[in-house]
Amino acid sequence: MTIRFYLDKPNATCKTAIYLFIRAKKKTYKFNTGRSITPKFWDCKKQEVKSGHPSKAKLNQFLTNLKTDVFNAKEELVQKGATTLEEIKNTVAAIVAGKDLQETKVGFLEAYQLFLNAYKVSRSEATVKKYKTILSHLNKYSEQSNSDLSFNMMDIDFQERFVAYLIQTPKLTNNTIARHIKFLKTFLVWATERGYNSKADFKKFRQKEEKVDIITLTYEELITLHKLDLSTKPKLERVRDVFCFGCFTGQRFSDIAALQPEHIKENKWHLHSQKTKDIITVPLNEFALEILIKYTIHGQKLPSVSNQKTNKYLKELGELVGINEPITHVRYQGVKKIQCTLPKYKFIGTHTARRTFCTLSLEKGMQPEIAMKISGHKDYRTFQKYINLTSKVVDTSMQTVWCRN
């Protein structure tokens, strides 16, 4: 009896099933092992998973054990004198099914912890924190609903119940819930790829994200803040400088905090993005250079202040320079409308800088693809979320383009 492994679709570009083939008495039987792999990670000659696959050792061990168990079962059948094809077929089918059940005993919570451990290595601390938050919500939902978390429960009914819980108990907004569902799907994809989950209903999870108004500074507000004399308020001055540097470069707070003098060459910031791992070359305009030189001339780097303290000081700065236009912020919690009107400075945070750069760059005539290249955005739909073009700018653009020569 010959035992070999073959891929269902060896020329596919996506995952395809791994089949166990048995040749006995001039007849061939094939059995789905319950495992799949992208063909580029499969060694046809060796019939094993190549290096580079995240679960190489585990998957190869599974296949080796399966092959050994099938061979031993066949030997046992021979010794008993039961060697009909039907007996061999039924025995192998039972072994494959049993192996699949045995290998998938990793539970939902155990798999989630393995997922977090893997992400700690390749993702930022902030990203891992988001996934921990979702796990906390899942555990509390499990307690309240008196149900154990499992992969089998991950269907549309679960999504509806979980969303209802997030609205009613922690009272999250619809957009926050949409992001949680998106991150949950990321985990379930990860678990499915590693054989922990076999239920595909989660692919139907949908949670619409509602459009919200974003807060950006006008050019006048930004320049007023940039020029404000803060010599008697050194803490506020340092926060102001870092924030304005973000407004003039369009980069994330985490990347600005990691900026070192050696990253600047020929008035360009050669940045390795902490979040996306991309390499971005940021041309430094005169405003950004002015801030940078203020510190590097004394052999220092840009000041480092925690995100939480920065957000607090930014509101103080906004109030100080009179950024107090009334802003109405609308969010939804299920069908409930949550609306509040506050001075603009109350909404200013570290992320306002990146949004301000994108908006002002387009207002000043920079082509969107250039602004995206500088800010590091790859997807225009994502980039659009950072743009806050006022009706005044749109009207002016219309009159400028459609004017009589």
C-alpha positions in Angstrom: 0.0 0.0 0.0 1.4 3.4 -1.0 0.6 6.5 1.1 1.2 10.0 -0.3 -0.1 13.6 0.0 -1.3 15.8 -2.8 -2.8 19.2 -3.1 -6.4 19.5 -4.5 -5.4 22.5 -6.7 -1.6 22.6 -6.9 -1.5 25.6 -9.2 -3.8 27.8 -7.1 -2.7 31.1 -5.8 -4.8 30.8 -2.6 -5.2 28.0 -0.1 -6.2 24.5 -1.3 -7.0 21.3 0.5 -4.3 18.7 1.3 -5.5 15.2 0.4 -4.2 11.8 1.6 -3.9 9.3 -1.3 -3.8 5.6 -0.7 -2.9 3.1 -3.5 -3.9 -0.4 -2.7 -4.6 -3.4 -4.9 -4.4 -1.2 -8.0 -7.1 1.2 -6.7 -6.7 4.7 -5.3 -8.6 6.4 -2.6 -8.3 9.9 -1.5 -9.3 11.5 1.8 -9.4 15.2 2.8 -7.1 15.7 5.7 -9.0 18.7 6.9 -5.9 20.9 6.3 -5.2 23.4 3.6 -2.2 25.4 2.4 -1.1 27.9 -0.2 0.8 25.9 -2.9 3.8 28.1 -2.8 4.5 26.7 0.7 4.2 23.1 -0.4 7.1 20.9 -1.4 5.7 18.4 -3.9 8.8 16.1 -3.9 9.1 15.9 -0.1 5.3 16.1 0.4 5.7 18.5 3.3 5.3 22.2 4.2 8.2 24.4 3.2 10.1 26.9 5.4 8.4 30.2 5.7 5.0 28.9 6.6 4.0 30.1 10.1 2.7 26.6 11.1 5.3 24.5 9.3 6.4 22.3 12.2 2.8 21.7 13.5 1.4 20.9 10.1 4.2 18.6 9.1 3.9 16.8 12.4 0.2 16.3 11.8 0.9 14.8 8.3 3.7 12.6 9.6 1.5 11.3 12.5 -1.4 10.7 10.1 0.7 8.8 7.7 2.2 6.7 10.5 -1.2 5.9 12.0 -2.6 4.9 8.6 0.4 2.6 7.9 0.2 1.0 11.4 -3.6 0.5 11.0 -3.0 -1.3 7.7 -0.4 -3.6 9.2 -2.8 -4.4 12.0 -5.5 -5.3 9.5 -3.1 -7.5 7.6 -2.2 -9.4 10.8 -5.9 -9.9 11.5 -6.4 -11.2 8.0 -8.9 -8.4 7.2 -7.5 -6.7 4.1 -10.5 -6.0 1.9 -10.5 -2.6 0.2 -13.7 -1.6 2.0 -12.1 -2.4 5.4 -9.0 -0.3 4.5 -11.1 2.5 3.3 -13.3 2.7 6.4 -10.3 2.4 8.7 -8.4 5.3 7.0 -11.6 7.4 7.0 -12.0 6.9 10.7 -8.3 7.7 11.4 -8.5 11.0 9.4 -11.7 12.0 11.1 -10.3 11.2 14.5 -7.1 13.1 13.8 -9.0 16.1 12.7 -11.0 16.1 16.0 -7.9 15.6 18.0 -6.0 18.4 16.4 -8.8 20.9 16.7 -9.2 20.6 20.4 -7.6 24.0 20.9 -10.4 26.1 22.3 -11.5 29.6 21.5 -9.8 31.3 24.5 -6.7 29.3 24.2 -6.4 30.1 20.5 -7.0 33.8 21.2 -4.1 33.8 23.7 -1.9 32.2 21.0 -3.1 34.9 18.6 -2.1 37.6 21.1 1.3 36.1 21.7 2.0 36.0 17.9 0.8 39.6 17.5 3.0 40.9 20.3 6.0 40.0 18.1 4.9 41.6 14.9 2.4 44.3 15.9 2.6 47.6 17.9 1.6 47.7 21.5 -1.4 49.9 20.7 -2.7 47.3 18.2 -2.3 44.4 20.7 -4.1 46.5 23.2 -7.1 46.8 20.9 -7.3 43.0 20.6 -7.1 42.6 24.4 -10.0 45.1 24.7 -12.1 42.9 22.4 -11.3 39.8 24.4 -12.4 41.6 27.6 -15.7 42.4 26.0 -16.1 38.8 24.8 -15.4 37.4 28.3 -17.9 39.8 29.9 -20.5 38.9 27.2 -19.9 35.3 27.9 -20.5 35.8 31.7 -23.7 37.8 31.1 -25.2 35.4 28.6 -24.1 32.4 30.6 -22.4 30.8 27.6 -18.9 29.5 26.9 -17.0 31.1 24.1 -16.4 28.6 21.2 -15.7 28.7 17.5 -19.0 26.9 16.9 -21.0 29.8 18.2 -19.4 32.3 15.8 -22.3 32.8 13.5 -24.7 35.6 12.4 -26.9 35.1 15.5 -23.9 35.5 17.7 -22.9 38.7 16.0 -26.4 40.2 16.5 -26.4 39.2 20.2 -22.8 40.5 20.7 -23.5 43.8 19.0 -26.7 44.3 21.1 -24.6 43.6 24.2 -22.0 46.2 23.2 -24.7 48.8 22.6 -26.6 48.1 25.8 -24.0 47.3 28.4 -20.6 49.0 27.8 -22.7 51.5 25.7 -20.2 51.7 22.8 -20.9 53.8 19.7 -21.7 52.1 16.3 -18.3 53.0 14.9 -16.4 51.5 17.8 -18.5 48.4 17.5 -17.7 48.2 13.8 -14.0 48.3 14.5 -14.4 45.5 17.1 -16.2 43.3 14.7 -13.5 43.9 12.1 -10.8 43.0 14.6 -12.7 39.9 15.7 -12.8 38.7 12.1 -9.1 39.2 11.8 -8.6 36.8 14.7 -11.1 34.2 13.3 -9.2 34.3 9.9 -6.0 33.7 11.8 -7.5 30.8 13.8 -9.0 29.3 10.6 -5.7 29.4 8.8 -4.1 27.4 11.6 -6.8 24.8 11.8 -8.2 25.9 15.1 -11.5 26.9 13.6 -13.5 25.2 10.8 -16.7 27.3 11.0 -16.8 29.8 8.1 -20.0 31.8 9.1 -17.9 34.6 10.5 -17.0 35.7 6.9 -20.6 37.0 6.7 -20.1 39.3 9.7 -20.9 42.9 8.6 -21.1 46.1 10.7 -21.4 49.4 8.9 -19.2 52.2 10.0 -21.0 55.6 9.9 -19.3 58.7 8.5 -18.4 61.2 11.2 -17.1 64.7 10.9 -13.3 65.0 11.6 -11.6 67.9 13.4 -8.8 69.7 11.7 -7.1 73.1 12.2 -7.5 75.8 9.7 -4.2 77.3 8.3 -4.7 80.4 10.3 -5.3 78.4 13.5 -2.2 76.3 12.9 0.1 79.3 12.2 -1.2 81.2 15.2 -0.5 78.1 17.4 2.9 77.7 15.8 4.0 81.3 16.4 2.6 81.6 19.9 5.2 82.7 22.5 5.3 80.0 25.1 8.7 80.8 26.6 7.2 81.0 30.0 5.4 77.7 29.6 8.0 75.1 28.6 5.8 72.1 28.9 3.2 73.5 26.6 5.9 74.7 24.3 7.3 71.2 23.9 3.8 69.7 23.2 3.0 72.5 20.8 6.2 71.9 18.8 5.7 68.2 18.5 2.0 68.6 17.5 2.8 71.3 14.9 5.6 69.1 13.5 2.9 66.5 13.0 0.7 69.0 11.2 3.6 70.0 8.9 4.7 66.4 8.1 1.5 64.3 8.3 3.1 61.5 10.4 1.7 59.5 13.3 2.5 60.5 16.9 4.3 57.2 17.5 6.6 57.7 14.6 7.4 61.3 15.6 8.2 60.1 19.1 10.7 57.6 17.6 12.4 60.2 15.4 16.2 60.3 15.8 18.6 62.9 14.3 20.2 60.3 12.1 16.9 59.7 10.4 17.2 63.2 8.8 19.3 63.4 5.6 19.3 66.3 3.1 16.2 67.8 4.7 14.3 64.6 4.3 13.0 62.3 7.0 13.7 58.6 6.2 11.0 57.0 8.2 10.3 53.3 9.0 6.7 53.4 10.0 6.1 51.6 13.3 2.5 50.7 12.4 2.8 49.6 8.8 6.6 48.8 8.6 6.7 50.8 5.4 9.7 53.0 4.5 8.5 56.6 3.8 10.6 59.5 2.7 9.1 62.7 4.1 10.4 66.0 2.5 10.6 68.5 5.4 9.1 71.9 4.6 10.4 75.1 6.1 8.0 75.0 9.1 9.0 71.4 10.0 12.7 72.2 9.6 12.3 75.3 11.8 10.9 73.1 14.6 13.5 70.4 14.1 16.5 72.8 14.1 15.2 74.4 17.3 16.1 71.1 19.1 18.8 69.5 17.0 21.0 72.6 17.2 21.5 71.8 20.8 22.1 68.1 20.1 18.6 67.1 21.2 15.8 65.3 19.5 12.1 66.3 19.5 10.6 66.2 23.0 8.8 63.0 24.0 5.5 63.4 25.9 3.0 60.6 26.6 -0.1 60.5 24.3 -2.4 61.0 27.3 -0.6 64.1 28.6 -0.2 65.5 25.0 -4.0 65.3 24.5 -4.6 67.1 27.8 -2.1 69.9 27.0 -3.4 70.3 23.4 -6.8 71.2 24.7 -5.2 73.8 27.0 -3.2 75.2 24.0 -6.3 75.3 21.9 -8.2 77.3 24.5 -5.1 79.6 24.9 -5.1 80.6 21.2 -8.8 80.9 20.9 -9.7 77.8 18.9 -13.2 78.0 20.3 -15.6 77.8 17.4 -18.7 75.8 18.5 -18.5 72.2 17.0 -21.4 69.8 17.1 -20.3 66.2 17.4 -22.8 63.5 16.4 -22.4 59.8 17.2 -24.9 56.9 17.2 -25.4 54.1 19.8 -27.6 51.7 17.9 -30.5 54.0 16.8 -29.8 56.5 19.6 -28.4 59.8 18.5 -25.7 61.2 20.8 -25.0 64.9 20.1 -22.9 67.4 21.9 -21.8 70.9 21.1 -18.5 72.1 22.5 -15.7 74.6 21.7 -13.4 73.2 19.0 -10.4 72.9 21.2 -12.2 70.2 23.3 -11.9 67.9 20.3 -8.2 68.4 19.5 -5.9 65.4 20.0 -2.7 64.0 18.7 -4.5 62.5 15.6 -5.7 66.0 14.7 -2.2 66.8 13.4 -2.2 64.1 10.7 -5.7 65.0 9.6 -4.8 68.7 9.5 -1.8 67.9 7.2 -3.9 65.9 4.8 -6.7 68.6 4.6 -4.4 71.6 4.3 -2.2 70.0 1.7 -5.2 69.4 -0.5 -6.5 72.9 0.2 -3.2 74.4 -0.9 -3.3 72.4 -4.2 -1.2 69.3 -3.5 -2.3 66.4 -5.6 -3.9 63.6 -3.5 -1.5 60.9 -4.6 1.5 63.1 -3.5 -0.2 63.8 -0.1 -0.8 60.1 0.3 2.8 59.2 -0.6 4.0 61.6 2.1 1.5 60.5 4.8 1.9 56.9 4.0 -1.7 56.1 3.0 -2.1 53.4 0.4 -5.8 53.3 0.1 -7.7 56.4 -1.1 -10.8 55.4 0.8 -8.8 55.4 4.0 -7.2 58.7 3.0 -10.6 60.3 2.5 -11.4 59.9 6.2 -8.5 62.3 7.0 -9.8 65.1 4.8 -12.0 67.9 6.0 -12.6 70.2 3.1 -14.9 73.0 4.2 -17.7 74.3 2.0 -15.8 77.6 1.7 -12.9 75.8 0.1 -15.2 73.8 -2.2 -17.0 77.0 -3.3 -13.7 78.8 -3.9 -12.3 76.0 -6.0 -15.4 75.9 -8.1 -15.2 79.6 -8.8 -11.5 79.5 -9.5 -11.7 76.6 -12.0 -14.9 77.8 -13.7 -14.1 81.4 -14.2 -14.2 83.5 -17.4 -10.7 84.0 -18.9 
